């Protein structure tokens, strides 16, 4: 997939994730650059350019279709191509504090500069994503927040079917009010996430093997309470390490079963009771069926050890999930996603973690070559582990459209509805959001 396709047919309704939609779904509609907020509120980006594709050839979705009259034209900088974009948006939010009663609404203005830069070398590759996300509330200035992100991905080709890839980046973010971990201060909690990772890949005949290491560092800022006191957030600062490997067998170019195993360490600076380590083992298959349907489905087991927590020191549960992309026709694509994970309850004393189980369905239709429509629905269940009992069920649904005016301008109109049900009454909320946005490709 090249960058021109990705930008030319990129996100519709799901781009609202960067405007503050809930991060509490195990899976959700893909956002800008194939990214979505993870349950810990960090942003997970898909590579803006596929640095190396060892997956089977797969179906091309409606969003990936080339649109020569409307696709962005890159700015050539030596052996790099740059795609700068500026988005200006306005959102109506019916419940900015995500509360069950006494909802406050507001209008939110957004300024979002975005730059993608990627190499066009014959060998090796480098891709850089940078964006800012500034949000201003018309009546509740304390809710103003600024997100910023820089993400680098690179690949070094050693020989055919052998390469090293690396990634690093930093995110400066505000935790959304809809997060189940939000401490509900007088303003949103801000935090930083640094990350780095390395992958080594080797293909020998039909066998494909890779090993990975990923590191994340979370640093949270103290948050002001409504009474002026300071809510200490240092107990959430932590390091996360994940080491793993994958072994696949190429039955055919479009069919690869695989085995995967990972070991993780989650280490807190000032909260030893939340320290843990764990592992997961998975068996899965990646496949493409006739260029119409592509599939990545897996099943396995995951275990996490919280040795210093008061109760439920060992969590062990199945993990089942995957992604199905189906091109119903040449003009309509459907994506189904599902996953189950063990997430950190970093801001809670009563809970060490929670099981996160969820899924989504997203349908995209090309009404005209320059008019794209999208709808989605998501569901997520959070089951908290600790000395108390809490369960959340979150659902959302949305509709949206993108009108490509020309290769330099586009506009989006988006609507999203969210509802969380919880055994903890104060955590329930309903929210409606309407967004109008103009994008300028510079």
N, C-alpha and C positions, 0 to 999 in steps of 0.2 A: 504494500500500500504506500503510495507516495503522498507527500504533504499536500500537493495540489488537490488530490481527491479528498483528503481529510478536511481541509478548510473549505473546499467548494461545497461539500455536502455535509458539513459538520452539524453540530448539535441544534436541537430545537427546544422543546419543552424542558428537557433535562438540564439545560444550561443554568436553570434557576438554582441549582445546587450551590453555586457560589454566591447567591444572593441570600442565603440563610435557610434553605430548607433543611429538614431534619437529617442528622447523620446517623440515626439509630437503626437503619436497615442493614441487614447482612448483605443484601444486594439491592441495587436500585438502578434506575435508568442512568446510562452513561452521561456524564457531564462534559464540559468543555475539554477538548483534547482527550476524550475517552477517560475522564477522571470522575471520581465521586468521593464524597466525604466518607471516611471510614468511621466505625463506631467511636473511636477516640477523638474524632473531629479533625484529624489530619487528612489532607487531600491525597488521594491515590490517583496518579496520572498514568494513563497508557502512554507509551512512547509516541510522540508526534510523528515519528517516522520509524518504521519497523527496521531496526538496525540489523537484525538477522532473523530470518523466519525459518525455524526448523520444524514448524508445524506443517501438516498436510496442506496442499493447495485447498483453498476453501472458497465458498460462495461469496460473491461480491454483493454487499447489501445496497439498498437504495441510497443510503448516505454516502457510500463510496463511489457511486457512479460519477464518471467524469462529466463535467458540464463546461465545455470549452468557452462558451459565451459568458459564463458567470464565475468560473474558477479564478481564484486570486493569482496575480502575476508576481513572481518573486523579484526581489531586488538582489541582483548579483553582487556579491562582495568577494572577489577572488574566486576561490573554489567552494564558496558557501552560497546558499540561497537564504534570504531572509524574508519573512512574512510578518510585517507589523500590522496591528489592528487596534483600533480604539472603539470601545463600546460605551455608549451612554444609555442609561436606563432609568426608569421610574417604576417603583413597585408599590402597590397598596397591600398592606399587611393588616389583617383584621384582628390579630392577637399577638402583638410584638413580644410580650413577656411569656407567652405559652402557658397561661394560667387557666384553671377551670372556671373561675368566676371573675367578675370585674375586669373583663378584657379591655385592653387599650389598643386602639388602632392608630396607624400612622402611614404617611407616605414616605418612601425611602428613595433617595436619588443615588445613583451608582455611576462611578467613573472607573473604567477598567481598561488600562493599556495592556496590550499583549504583544509579545515578540517571540517568534519562533525562528531559529537559525539551524540549518542542517547542512552537512557536507554533501558534495556530489562527486566524491572521489570514486575511483574504480575499485580500490581496496580500502579496507578500514572504514569507519564511519563515526561521526560525532553529531549529536543533536542537543540543542539547548532550548529550554522553554523558560520564559520569564514573564510574569504578569503581576500587576497590582490590582487591588480590588477595594476601592474606597467607597464607603456607604455613609450617607448623611440623612438623619431623620429630621423631618420638618418640625416636629413638636417635642421630641424626646432626645435632646442632644447627647445625653449621657449614653445613649445606645449607639452612637456613631462608632464605627470600627474600620480598621484598615488591615487587609490581608495582603501579603506579598509572598512570592514564591520564585525560586530559581531552581531549575532541575537540569542536570547534565547526564547524558547517556553516551557512552562510547564503546566501540568494538575494535579490537586489534586482530586482524586475520593472520594466523600463523601459516595455515595451509588450507587446502580444500577440506571442508568439514571439521576444521579445528580452529577455534578462536577463543579469545578472552574478551569478556565485556565487563565494563565497570559503570557504576552510577553513583552519583552523589547529589546533594541538594540541601536546601534549607527552606523552611516555611515559617513565616511569622503570621499567626492566626488569632482570631477571636473565637472562643467556644460559643456555639449557638445556644440560645435560650431553650431550644427544643431538646438538647442533649440530656439524657437521664442523669448525667454526671454533673450538670451545671449546678453551681452553689448558690445561685440566685442572689448575687450581690447587687449593688446599686448600678453596676455597669458590667458588661460582659467580661469574663475571664480571658486574659490574653496569655499566649504561650508560644514557645518556639519548638520546632522539630528539626533536628539535623539528622541526615541519613547518609549512608554509604553502603556500597555493596559490590560484590565481585562474582562473576560466573565464569567457569571454564567448561567448554563444550568440546566433545570429541565424537565424531561419527566414524565407526568402523564397519563397513558393509551395511548390513541391515540393523546393526545395533547402534543406538544413539545414547550417549551418556553425558550428564552434566553434574557439576557440583556447585553449590552456592553458599555465599555468606552474606548476610545483611545485618546492618546495625542501625538502630534508631536511638536518638537521645531526646527526651522530653524535658523541657524546662518551663515551669509555670510561674507567672507573676502573681503576687498577692492581689486580692480583690477587695474593694471597699464594700462594707455592708451598708444597709440603709440607715443605720444609726451612726455612721461615721467610723465605726471600728474597722479593723483590718482582718480579713479572712485569710489566714495563712494557707498557702497552697504548696509549700515546699514538700509536703508529704506525697505529692504526686510526681515529683521529679524522679526520673528513672532512666535506665539503660535497657534496651531490648536487643538481644542477639538471636539470630536464627541461622542455623547451619543445616544444610540438607543436600540431597542428591536425587537424581532422577535417571531411570534406565528405561529406554523405550525400544521397541522392536518394530521395524518397518515391514509390516505384512505386504503393503503396497504403498506407492507414493501418497495415497489418500487414506491410509488406515494405519494407526500406530497405537497399540496398547502400551501401557507404561506402568511402572512401579515408582513410587516416590516416598521418601522418608525425610522427616525434619526433626531437629532437636532445638529447643529454645530455652533461653535464660532471661528472666525478667527481674532486674535488680533495682531496688529503690534506695535512694540516698538517705532518707529519713523516715522510712516506714517499713521496717524489717518484716512485720507480720504479713505484708503483701508480696514479699519476695517469693518467686516460684521458678520452677523449671518443668519442662514437659516435652512430649514428643507426639508425633502423629505418623501413621503409615497409611498410604493410599494406593489403590489400584484403580486405573482409569483407562480411557481410550480417547484419542483424538481422531476424528474422521471427517471426511467430506463425501457427500452423496450426490454425485452428478452435477456439482457446481450449483446446486439449489439449496442444500441443507448442510450445515457444518455443525459439529458436535464435539464438546469436550465434557465428559461426564466421569465422575469418580466416586468412590466409596471407600471407607476405611475406619480407623479408630484413632481417637486422640485422648491423651491423658495429661493432666497438669497437677503438679504437686505443690501445695501451699503448706509446707511443713510447720511454719510458725504461726499459722492462723488458728483461731480457737476451735473451729469446727470445720467439717468437710475438708479435711486436709488433702484428700485425693479426689480429683474429679476425673471421671473416665466415661466416655460417651462415644457413640458412633459419629462419624462425619460423612455426610452425603451431600453432593452438590454437583453443579455443572452449568454449562451454558449451551443453549441451542439457538442457532441462527437459521431462520427459514425464509427463503424468498418465495412467498406465496405466488406472486407473479413478478414480472419485470418491473412493476411499479410499486409493489408492496412488500415490505420486509417485517418479520416478527422476531423478536428476541425474548427468550425465556431464560431466567437465571435463578439459581438457588444456592444456598450455602448454610453451613452450621459451624460456628466457631466458639471459642472460649475467650471472652473479652475481659479486660481489667476494669474493676470498679474502684478506680484510683482515688476518688474523692470521698468514698464512703467508709466509715469505720465498721459498720455492721455487716458489710459484704466484702468478700475478697475478689469476686468476679461474677460473671453471668454468662449463661449459655445464650447465644444469639442465633436464632433460626429464622430464615426469611427467604423471600423470593420475589420476583417481579416479572411482569410481562409488558413489553413495549412494542407498539406497532407504528410503523412509519410508512406513509403513502406519498408518492409523487403525484400531486394533483395536476400540475403543469411542470414543465422543465425547470421553472424558476419558482414554483410554489410547493413547499413541502409541509405536510401535516403529520402530527404525531400525537399519540395518546399512550398513557401508561397507567399501571396500577401496581402497588407494592403491598406486601404484608411482612411484618416482622414480629417475632415473639421473643421476649427477653425474660429469662428465668434466673433470678439472682441467687447466688450461693453465699450463705453466711448464717449469722445468729438470728436473723429475722426472715420473714417470708415476704417476697415481693415478686410479682409477675406483671409484665407490660405487654400489651398487644397494640402495635402501631399499624395503621393503614393509611394509604394515600392514593389519590387518583388525580390525573391531570390531562389537559389538552393544550395543544399549542400549534403554532404555525410559523414558518419562516418564508418571507418573500424576498427573493434575490432580485434587487432592483437592477443592478448591473454587476460587473466584476469587482467594483469598489464599494458598493453599498448594499446592505441588507437590513431588514427589520423583522423583529420577532414580536408576537403577541402570545402570552402564556398565561394559563390559569392552573393553579394547584390547590388541592384540598387535602388537609392532613387531620388525622384523629388518633389520639393515644388513649387507650383504656388501661387502667392500672389498679392493682389492689391497694395502692397508696393514693388516696383520693386527690391529694394536692398535686400529684404528677399528671393528672389527666388534662387534656386540652383539645380544642378544635381550632383550626386555623385555615383561613382562605387567603390566597395570594394571587394578585393579578399583576403581570409585568409587561411593560411596553419598552422595547429596546431598539436602538439604532446602532448598527455596526458600520464602521468606516475602515476599509482596508487601504492603508496608506501606500 
